[in-house]
Amino acid sequence: CLLVGAKGIQMISGFAVLPQQIINLPIGNGASNIIIYPGELCSSVSAIFQRQKIKSFLSIKHHRSSSHLFSIYPFKYLILQLTCAFVFLEPVEAFCTSLKDYFQDVCKFMAMDREVTLDHLYIDGALMQGQTETKSGKNVIKVMEKELVIYNLEEKEKAAIERSQIFQVLGGKELETKVIVVLGKAGMGKSILVQKICQDWSNGKFSQFEFVFWFECRRLSLPEKQYSLKDLLLELFVKPREGSDEVFEYILQNPSKVLLIFDGFEELQDHDGFTHYPDCQSYKELYSIRELFAGLFQKKILSGCTLLLTARPKDKFNQYLSKVDKIIEMIGFSPQQVELYIARYFEGLPYSDDAVKLITNCQYLFSHCYSPVMCRFICFLCEMMFEMGDKDLPPTLTSLFVKYLQQKLIPTQTDATAIGNQQHVTRLAQLAWYLGEKNQNALKSSLFPSKEVKEFALKYGLVLPFTFPKHSGNGEEEFGSAFSDFVIQNFLSALHLLLSEDIKDKSLTKYLSLPARKKKPHNWLDLVPRFLPGLLYLRHDPFLCSLSDEHVMKMITKKQKTLLKYIKKIQISDLYPEKLLELLHCVYETQDSYLLQHVALRIKAELSFLGTLLTPPDVYVLHFILKRSPKEFSLDLRNSGINLQGLKHLVGLKNVTSFRTSLSDTVRLWESLEQTKEYELLKISVEKFDIDPFKAETMKDIRDLSDLVQIQEKMTHCVFSCRLGPTCGLQGFLKLVEILAAFPSLQHLE
């Protein structure tokens, strides 16, 4: 027999004839499982035990009695159990191998216009373990809403995690499903991260999982289709060559070894109310994807598996944040990572140094490179330009994408195809808008306006071929296409609003998303409000003119005048910070001197971005507009997530006379300026820093204040008032007393 104990498997020879009765054996040497079999099966059983995957099937748990004896099942049953286990193993191992082979194949290359391996170009963007907080509002529903906490520089470092730590979940029940969500704005690289995870698994990492299933939610978005759990796992993805029943049974008995990835949650149709959906617990019944996902999310189907979701923040998934076990934020590339990515992209090309310099010198486009998708796109366009002898990057996103479309079409375009191409672009733009309004970017081939439009879009890489999953009834795949990335769809959607005669000038402004009242942003086509003003002020561009006749040009002129009137009527000083930033982006894209000056003159002098996330492009346009204003500004940048480089740029503006950030961010800024020997900016930032009034509520506040004092002692002393909150107690007061000597102008201490 075999003793399976702490020291491994021990062989005990013995019985020549199988006893027919149940045998009682004492437990010794810490053995927890005993299996008995006839001697002639020894070689086959040993072979089975060498395969670790079979252990869960061979274990026979003992039942302890008061005499510490346990019973074991009759031998005939054991032999059957071992034989079945051996039969189980072959299709399971074969399927695992098929999964890994599949991922090694599909994950090898980046989805780009030229062939680049994932290993060569992949760079981990910043990953942070996210936390949520309840945002107060005017009604009960708003109060219950959860939003992500915005970290300062120090908190970002503490919350940072590696890719290898994604599946480490603290707490929770051991046998319960673990739900992990990766949140990131469109273009932050969520799908590329998933691709890398799948590649890592196929190469032996994340070995706690024997099965990994990766589902693109847009492929599951056909509401009329229904599937069983077995269909979802073994029909929609990689199909087992044989023994699908055995593989499925193994999965059901080993859910902890299963990783399910749903990429792009917002692309699931009817994704409201998952937590309140009726129970979906049968493994054999057919369900809609909505019902199956609800069962997985509620931890009632395949309980014990790991569920990894990717989604956009401030979108439909926000209502479920309190139900997940771990939140991971993707915040894009740091400036150093951007430079590394660009250098790798152009590595080996004859103009690599010139291309890197061109992008880094174009600060506005470089600021957008914090988004991995935008970074890749800008690099691709730069490559196209160098290949055609053009060495000037456009100044705005809109002009960048107009140039992209030109560079795509013109090299292969003839007089005979020019008119047809123009018509195809217009109809494709209409399709982009139609899908975007429904939060979709993929469609069946039959829904294209015409066969010619589909072939045009595929030829120039504006859409990519796509397959919807097989229907459980007829087993046939449906072919379709998906827009190559979200930016292309946004740009084409804005182009539709520009060219469409159905969109009247008076209704145009509702697509700009710039009302004074605070509104939850519509996340799917969030770049349309930036592209649209840019296109309206590029109406004389030769390429855009080629897409329209004289009648359409007059209509575009009317739309531009409507936009101008609309912006002039906006009470800029009343805008919420998010809306103000959106207005700045819209106006920047126009590059119109009058509009830029108009906005710069009407921004209020005291600007607070407290609790508002400031991305690198936000910082750039804010800097650009403030620099044009004759006013003096005071900036509150606390809890804005601004990076160190952005902080330096804003603080360095001559007409920014005071600023406020968290104490730890201020210390980081001053230390950085000292290390880089930017003494003039250091002196200016010390003079501009505003801490009045400072309220110490935690011991961390006291420690930050102490650090601030230490670095400030080397420089000019400032005068400010502070309050020591009651939660710090005696310990905080004693720490404060130690640094009081640094405040010669202290007049009052509560």
BELBELFEN-V331529 format. One record per residue. RES is the residue in one small letter. SS is DSSP state (A for helix, B for strand, O for the rest). NEAR is the number of other ideal C-beta (glycine too) atoms within 8 Angstrom. Layout:
res:RES ss:SS near:NEAR
res:RES ss:SS near:NEAR
This chain:
res:c ss:O near:8
res:l ss:B near:13
res:l ss:B near:10
res:v ss:B near:11
res:g ss:B near:10
res:a ss:O near:4
res:k ss:O near:6
res:g ss:B near:6
res:i ss:B near:7
res:q ss:B near:8
res:m ss:B near:6
res:i ss:O near:7
res:s ss:O near:4
res:g ss:O near:5
res:f ss:O near:8
res:a ss:O near:4
res:v ss:O near:4
res:l ss:O near:7
res:p ss:O near:7
res:q ss:O near:4
res:q ss:O near:4
res:i ss:O near:7
res:i ss:O near:7
res:n ss:B near:7
res:l ss:B near:8
res:p ss:B near:6
res:i ss:O near:9
res:g ss:O near:5
res:n ss:O near:6
res:g ss:O near:7
res:a ss:O near:10
res:s ss:O near:8
res:n ss:B near:10
res:i ss:B near:13
res:i ss:B near:13
res:i ss:O near:10
res:y ss:O near:12
res:p ss:O near:8
res:g ss:A near:7
res:e ss:A near:4
res:l ss:A near:10
res:c ss:A near:9
res:s ss:A near:6
res:s ss:A near:9
res:v ss:A near:12
res:s ss:A near:8
res:a ss:A near:8
res:i ss:A near:13
res:f ss:A near:11
res:q ss:O near:5
res:r ss:O near:9
res:q ss:A near:4
res:k ss:A near:10
res:i ss:A near:13
res:k ss:A near:8
res:s ss:A near:8
res:f ss:A near:10
res:l ss:A near:13
res:s ss:O near:8
res:i ss:O near:10
res:k ss:O near:6
res:h ss:O near:10
res:h ss:O near:6
res:r ss:O near:5
res:s ss:O near:7
res:s ss:O near:3
res:s ss:O near:4
res:h ss:O near:7
res:l ss:B near:9
res:f ss:B near:11
res:s ss:B near:7
res:i ss:O near:12
res:y ss:O near:8
res:p ss:O near:7
res:f ss:A near:11
res:k ss:A near:7
res:y ss:A near:8
res:l ss:A near:14
res:i ss:A near:11
res:l ss:A near:8
res:q ss:A near:10
res:l ss:A near:15
res:t ss:A near:8
res:c ss:A near:9
res:a ss:A near:12
res:f ss:A near:11
res:v ss:A near:8
res:f ss:A near:13
res:l ss:A near:12
res:e ss:A near:9
res:p ss:A near:14
res:v ss:A near:14
res:e ss:A near:10
res:a ss:A near:12
res:f ss:A near:14
res:c ss:A near:11
res:t ss:A near:8
res:s ss:A near:11
res:l ss:A near:12
res:k ss:A near:10
res:d ss:A near:9
res:y ss:A near:10
res:f ss:A near:14
res:q ss:A near:10
res:d ss:A near:7
res:v ss:A near:5
res:c ss:O near:11
res:k ss:O near:8
res:f ss:B near:8
res:m ss:O near:10
res:a ss:O near:5
res:m ss:O near:9
res:d ss:O near:4
res:r ss:O near:4
res:e ss:O near:5
res:v ss:O near:10
res:t ss:B near:9
res:l ss:A near:14
res:d ss:A near:5
res:h ss:A near:7
res:l ss:A near:11
res:y ss:O near:9
res:i ss:O near:10
res:d ss:O near:7
res:g ss:O near:13
res:a ss:O near:12
res:l ss:B near:12
res:m ss:B near:12
res:q ss:B near:9
res:g ss:O near:11
res:q ss:O near:8
res:t ss:B near:11
res:e ss:B near:8
res:t ss:B near:9
res:k ss:O near:9
res:s ss:O near:5
res:g ss:O near:8
res:k ss:O near:3
res:n ss:O near:6
res:v ss:A near:5
res:i ss:A near:7
res:k ss:A near:10
res:v ss:A near:10
res:m ss:O near:7
res:e ss:O near:11
res:k ss:B near:10
res:e ss:B near:10
res:l ss:B near:12
res:v ss:O near:8
res:i ss:O near:9
res:y ss:O near:9
res:n ss:O near:13
res:l ss:A near:11
res:e ss:A near:9
res:e ss:A near:8
res:k ss:A near:13
res:e ss:A near:7
res:k ss:A near:6
res:a ss:A near:11
res:a ss:B near:8
res:i ss:O near:9
res:e ss:O near:6
res:r ss:A near:10
res:s ss:A near:5
res:q ss:A near:7
res:i ss:O near:12
res:f ss:O near:11
res:q ss:O near:5
res:v ss:O near:9
res:l ss:O near:4
res:g ss:O near:4
res:g ss:O near:8
res:k ss:O near:4
res:e ss:O near:4
res:l ss:O near:6
res:e ss:O near:9
res:t ss:O near:12
res:k ss:B near:12
res:v ss:B near:12
res:i ss:B near:16
res:v ss:B near:16
res:v ss:B near:15
res:l ss:B near:14
res:g ss:O near:13
res:k ss:O near:7
res:a ss:O near:8
res:g ss:O near:11
res:m ss:O near:13
res:g ss:O near:13
res:k ss:A near:12
res:s ss:A near:10
res:i ss:A near:11
res:l ss:A near:13
res:v ss:A near:14
res:q ss:A near:10
res:k ss:A near:12
res:i ss:A near:14
res:c ss:A near:13
res:q ss:A near:13
res:d ss:A near:10
res:w ss:A near:14
res:s ss:A near:13
res:n ss:O near:7
res:g ss:O near:5
res:k ss:O near:7
res:f ss:O near:10
res:s ss:O near:5
res:q ss:O near:6
res:f ss:O near:11
res:e ss:O near:8
res:f ss:B near:12
res:v ss:B near:12
res:f ss:B near:10
res:w ss:B near:10
res:f ss:B near:13
res:e ss:B near:10
res:c ss:A near:13
res:r ss:A near:12
res:r ss:A near:12
res:l ss:A near:11
res:s ss:O near:12
res:l ss:O near:8
res:p ss:O near:8
res:e ss:O near:3
res:k ss:O near:10
res:q ss:B near:6
res:y ss:B near:14
res:s ss:O near:11
res:l ss:A near:10
res:k ss:A near:11
res:d ss:A near:11
res:l ss:A near:12
res:l ss:A near:12
res:l ss:A near:11
res:e ss:O near:12
res:l ss:O near:11
res:f ss:O near:9
res:v ss:O near:7
res:k ss:O near:7
res:p ss:O near:12
res:r ss:O near:7
res:e ss:O near:6
res:g ss:O near:11
res:s ss:A near:11
res:d ss:A near:6
res:e ss:A near:11
res:v ss:A near:13
res:f ss:A near:12
res:e ss:A near:9
res:y ss:A near:10
res:i ss:A near:12
res:l ss:A near:9
res:q ss:A near:8
res:n ss:O near:10
res:p ss:A near:12
res:s ss:A near:9
res:k ss:A near:8
res:v ss:B near:14
res:l ss:B near:13
res:l ss:B near:12
res:i ss:B near:14
res:f ss:B near:13
res:d ss:B near:11
res:g ss:O near:13
res:f ss:A near:13
res:e ss:A near:14
res:e ss:A near:12
res:l ss:O near:14
res:q ss:O near:8
res:d ss:O near:6
res:h ss:O near:10
res:d ss:O near:6
res:g ss:O near:5
res:f ss:A near:12
res:t ss:A near:9
res:h ss:A near:4
res:y ss:O near:11
res:p ss:O near:4
res:d ss:O near:6
res:c ss:O near:13
res:q ss:O near:6
res:s ss:O near:5
res:y ss:O near:9
res:k ss:O near:5
res:e ss:O near:7
res:l ss:O near:7
res:y ss:B near:12
res:s ss:B near:8
res:i ss:A near:13
res:r ss:A near:14
res:e ss:A near:11
res:l ss:A near:14
res:f ss:A near:12
res:a ss:A near:12
res:g ss:A near:14
res:l ss:A near:14
res:f ss:A near:12
res:q ss:O near:10
res:k ss:O near:8
res:k ss:O near:9
res:i ss:O near:10
res:l ss:O near:12
res:s ss:O near:10
res:g ss:O near:8
res:c ss:O near:13
res:t ss:B near:12
res:l ss:B near:12
res:l ss:B near:15
res:l ss:B near:13
res:t ss:B near:16
res:a ss:B near:13
res:r ss:O near:11
res:p ss:O near:11
res:k ss:O near:8
res:d ss:O near:9
res:k ss:A near:9
res:f ss:A near:14
res:n ss:A near:11
res:q ss:A near:7
res:y ss:A near:11
res:l ss:A near:12
res:s ss:A near:6
res:k ss:A near:7
res:v ss:O near:11
res:d ss:O near:8
res:k ss:B near:10
res:i ss:B near:13
res:i ss:B near:14
res:e ss:B near:13
res:m ss:B near:14
res:i ss:O near:10
res:g ss:O near:12
res:f ss:O near:14
res:s ss:O near:8
res:p ss:A near:10
res:q ss:A near:6
res:q ss:A near:11
res:v ss:A near:13
res:e ss:A near:10
res:l ss:A near:9
res:y ss:A near:16
res:i ss:A near:15
res:a ss:A near:10
res:r ss:A near:10
res:y ss:A near:11
res:f ss:O near:13
res:e ss:O near:7
res:g ss:O near:4
res:l ss:O near:9
res:p ss:O near:3
res:y ss:O near:8
res:s ss:A near:11
res:d ss:A near:6
res:d ss:A near:9
res:a ss:A near:15
res:v ss:A near:12
res:k ss:A near:8
res:l ss:A near:11
res:i ss:A near:15
res:t ss:A near:9
res:n ss:A near:7
res:c ss:O near:10
res:q ss:A near:7
res:y ss:A near:13
res:l ss:A near:12
res:f ss:A near:11
res:s ss:A near:11
res:h ss:A near:13
res:c ss:O near:14
res:y ss:O near:14
res:s ss:O near:13
res:p ss:A near:14
res:v ss:A near:13
res:m ss:A near:12
res:c ss:A near:15
res:r ss:A near:12
res:f ss:A near:11
res:i ss:A near:14
res:c ss:A near:14
res:f ss:A near:10
res:l ss:A near:13
res:c ss:A near:12
res:e ss:A near:12
res:m ss:A near:10
res:m ss:A near:13
res:f ss:A near:13
res:e ss:A near:6
res:m ss:O near:8
res:g ss:O near:5
res:d ss:O near:6
res:k ss:O near:7
res:d ss:O near:5
res:l ss:O near:12
res:p ss:O near:8
res:p ss:O near:7
res:t ss:O near:11
res:l ss:A near:12
res:t ss:A near:13
res:s ss:A near:12
res:l ss:A near:13
res:f ss:A near:12
res:v ss:A near:14
res:k ss:A near:11
res:y ss:A near:11
res:l ss:A near:10
res:q ss:A near:9
res:q ss:A near:12
res:k ss:A near:9
res:l ss:A near:11
res:i ss:A near:7
res:p ss:A near:6
res:t ss:A near:6
res:q ss:O near:8
res:t ss:O near:6
res:d ss:A near:4
res:a ss:A near:5
res:t ss:A near:9
res:a ss:A near:10
res:i ss:A near:6
res:g ss:A near:10
res:n ss:A near:11
res:q ss:A near:10
res:q ss:A near:8
res:h ss:A near:12
res:v ss:A near:13
res:t ss:A near:12
res:r ss:A near:11
res:l ss:A near:14
res:a ss:A near:13
res:q ss:A near:11
res:l ss:A near:13
res:a ss:A near:14
res:w ss:A near:13
res:y ss:A near:8
res:l ss:A near:13
res:g ss:A near:15
res:e ss:A near:7
res:k ss:O near:6
res:n ss:O near:7
res:q ss:O near:10
res:n ss:O near:10
res:a ss:B near:14
res:l ss:B near:11
res:k ss:B near:8
res:s ss:A near:10
res:s ss:A near:4
res:l ss:A near:6
res:f ss:O near:12
res:p ss:O near:6
res:s ss:O near:7
res:k ss:A near:6
res:e ss:A near:8
res:v ss:A near:13
res:k ss:A near:12
res:e ss:A near:8
res:f ss:A near:13
res:a ss:A near:13
res:l ss:A near:12
res:k ss:A near:6
res:y ss:O near:8
res:g ss:O near:9
res:l ss:O near:12
res:v ss:B near:12
res:l ss:B near:10
res:p ss:B near:8
res:f ss:B near:11
res:t ss:B near:9
res:f ss:B near:11
res:p ss:O near:11
res:k ss:O near:9
res:h ss:O near:9
res:s ss:O near:11
res:g ss:O near:4
res:n ss:O near:5
res:g ss:O near:6
res:e ss:O near:6
res:e ss:O near:7
res:e ss:B near:10
res:f ss:B near:9
res:g ss:B near:13
res:s ss:B near:14
res:a ss:B near:11
res:f ss:B near:15
res:s ss:O near:9
res:d ss:O near:9
res:f ss:A near:11
res:v ss:A near:12
res:i ss:A near:12
res:q ss:A near:14
res:n ss:A near:14
res:f ss:A near:12
res:l ss:A near:16
res:s ss:A near:15
res:a ss:A near:14
res:l ss:A near:14
res:h ss:A near:14
res:l ss:A near:13
res:l ss:A near:12
res:l ss:A near:11
res:s ss:O near:8
res:e ss:O near:5
res:d ss:O near:4
res:i ss:O near:8
res:k ss:O near:6
res:d ss:A near:9
res:k ss:A near:6
res:s ss:A near:7
res:l ss:A near:14
res:t ss:A near:10
res:k ss:A near:5
res:y ss:A near:9
res:l ss:O near:12
res:s ss:O near:11
res:l ss:O near:12
res:p ss:O near:6
res:a ss:O near:8
res:r ss:O near:4
res:k ss:O near:5
res:k ss:O near:6
res:k ss:O near:4
res:p ss:O near:8
res:h ss:O near:7
res:n ss:O near:9
res:w ss:O near:7
res:l ss:O near:11
res:d ss:O near:11
res:l ss:O near:12
res:v ss:A near:13
res:p ss:A near:14
res:r ss:A near:13
res:f ss:A near:17
res:l ss:A near:15
res:p ss:A near:14
res:g ss:A near:16
res:l ss:A near:14
res:l ss:A near:13
res:y ss:O near:11
res:l ss:O near:11
res:r ss:O near:12
res:h ss:O near:5
res:d ss:O near:9
res:p ss:A near:5
res:f ss:A near:9
res:l ss:A near:13
res:c ss:A near:10
res:s ss:A near:8
res:l ss:O near:10
res:s ss:O near:9
res:d ss:O near:5
res:e ss:A near:5
res:h ss:A near:6
res:v ss:A near:10
res:m ss:A near:11
res:k ss:A near:8
res:m ss:A near:10
res:i ss:A near:13
res:t ss:A near:9
res:k ss:A near:9
res:k ss:A near:12
res:q ss:A near:11
res:k ss:A near:9
res:t ss:A near:12
res:l ss:A near:13
res:l ss:A near:9
res:k ss:A near:8
res:y ss:A near:11
res:i ss:A near:13
res:k ss:A near:7
res:k ss:A near:5
res:i ss:O near:10
res:q ss:O near:6
res:i ss:A near:11
res:s ss:A near:7
res:d ss:A near:5
res:l ss:O near:12
res:y ss:O near:7
res:p ss:A near:10
res:e ss:A near:9
res:k ss:A near:13
res:l ss:A near:12
res:l ss:A near:13
res:e ss:A near:12
res:l ss:A near:14
res:l ss:A near:14
res:h ss:A near:13
res:c ss:A near:15
res:v ss:A near:14
res:y ss:A near:13
res:e ss:A near:14
res:t ss:A near:12
res:q ss:O near:9
res:d ss:O near:8
res:s ss:A near:5
res:y ss:A near:6
res:l ss:A near:11
res:l ss:A near:14
res:q ss:A near:9
res:h ss:A near:10
res:v ss:A near:14
res:a ss:A near:11
res:l ss:A near:9
res:r ss:A near:7
res:i ss:O near:15
res:k ss:O near:6
res:a ss:O near:8
res:e ss:B near:7
res:l ss:B near:12
res:s ss:B near:7
res:f ss:O near:11
res:l ss:O near:8
res:g ss:O near:7
res:t ss:O near:9
res:l ss:O near:7
res:l ss:O near:13
res:t ss:O near:8
res:p ss:A near:12
res:p ss:A near:11
res:d ss:A near:12
res:v ss:A near:15
res:y ss:A near:12
res:v ss:A near:13
res:l ss:A near:12
res:h ss:A near:11
res:f ss:A near:11
res:i ss:A near:15
res:l ss:A near:14
res:k ss:A near:8
res:r ss:O near:8
res:s ss:O near:11
res:p ss:O near:4
res:k ss:O near:8
res:e ss:O near:7
res:f ss:B near:14
res:s ss:B near:13
res:l ss:B near:12
res:d ss:B near:11
res:l ss:O near:13
res:r ss:O near:10
res:n ss:O near:8
res:s ss:O near:12
res:g ss:O near:11
res:i ss:O near:11
res:n ss:O near:11
res:l ss:A near:9
res:q ss:A near:8
res:g ss:A near:11
res:l ss:A near:13
res:k ss:A near:13
res:h ss:A near:11
res:l ss:A near:16
res:v ss:A near:13
res:g ss:O near:9
res:l ss:O near:11
res:k ss:O near:3
res:n ss:O near:11
res:v ss:B near:15
res:t ss:B near:7
res:s ss:B near:9
res:f ss:B near:14
res:r ss:B near:11
res:t ss:O near:12
res:s ss:O near:9
res:l ss:A near:13
res:s ss:A near:11
res:d ss:A near:14
res:t ss:A near:11
res:v ss:A near:12
res:r ss:A near:11
res:l ss:A near:14
res:w ss:A near:14
res:e ss:A near:9
res:s ss:A near:10
res:l ss:A near:13
res:e ss:A near:10
res:q ss:A near:6
res:t ss:O near:6
res:k ss:O near:5
res:e ss:O near:8
res:y ss:A near:8
res:e ss:A near:6
res:l ss:A near:11
res:l ss:A near:12
res:k ss:A near:10
res:i ss:A near:10
res:s ss:A near:14
res:v ss:A near:12
res:e ss:A near:8
res:k ss:A near:11
res:f ss:B near:11
res:d ss:O near:9
res:i ss:O near:10
res:d ss:O near:6
res:p ss:O near:8
res:f ss:B near:12
res:k ss:B near:8
res:a ss:B near:14
res:e ss:O near:7
res:t ss:O near:9
res:m ss:A near:9
res:k ss:A near:6
res:d ss:A near:14
res:i ss:A near:14
res:r ss:A near:9
res:d ss:A near:12
res:l ss:A near:14
res:s ss:A near:11
res:d ss:A near:11
res:l ss:A near:11
res:v ss:A near:10
res:q ss:A near:7
res:i ss:A near:12
res:q ss:A near:13
res:e ss:O near:8
res:k ss:O near:4
res:m ss:O near:10
res:t ss:O near:7
res:h ss:O near:10
res:c ss:O near:9
res:v ss:O near:5
res:f ss:O near:9
res:s ss:O near:7
res:c ss:B near:10
res:r ss:B near:9
res:l ss:B near:10
res:g ss:O near:10
res:p ss:O near:4
res:t ss:O near:6
res:c ss:O near:14
res:g ss:A near:7
res:l ss:A near:5
res:q ss:A near:8
res:g ss:A near:12
res:f ss:A near:10
res:l ss:A near:8
res:k ss:A near:12
res:l ss:A near:12
res:v ss:A near:7
res:e ss:A near:7
res:i ss:O near:11
res:l ss:A near:9
res:a ss:A near:4
res:a ss:A near:9
res:f ss:O near:9
res:p ss:O near:5
res:s ss:O near:6
res:l ss:O near:7
res:q ss:O near:3
res:h ss:O near:5
res:l ss:O near:4
res:e ss:O near:4
